């Protein structure tokens, strides 16, 4: 899969098969995140791979998926692993941290997708509980979890009709993700 194909085909996956992800792949994904650009090359990010069943169960219980919908997958379809992005707040200025995290997260998600593994970036979670579960030192923040697993559903992008970009699931469990059409968001030289 070339880079552009990975970018245009990757969507968030929220239900996963009960199939373990090899650790060497998880480490490969972290390496992709590690190599993402980071402001001033300060490198405040560290990563926790969570693949222990009890911990993945606890993370699942403390997250919220699909913000537009009152829906959560059954625990039997939870992520098989998480990559937790943590930030040493002593190293980086707060203004740059969201950029550093976003670039690393996208690299991780694209590297996973190229290996046939789906991901979902999760910002809606019980931060205090996750900090306790992962035994984080006080100078570390936990801005993002990335749920990972072999997909148990499809997720497709389609051009939005009008201004409604609310995603939905159909009767087969496929997520439909409206995206604003290119012709509506592209400008040349000036607005």
ABEGO torsion letter per residue (X at the ends): XBAAAAAAABBBBABBBBBBBBAAAAAAAAAAAAABBBBGGAGABBBBBBABAAAAAAAAAABBBGAABBBBBBAAABBABBBBBBBBAAABBAAAAAAAAAAAAAAAAAAAAAAGBBBBBBABBBAAAAAAAAGBBAABBBABBBBBEBBABBBBBBBBBEABABBBBBAAGBBBBBBBBAAAABBBGBX
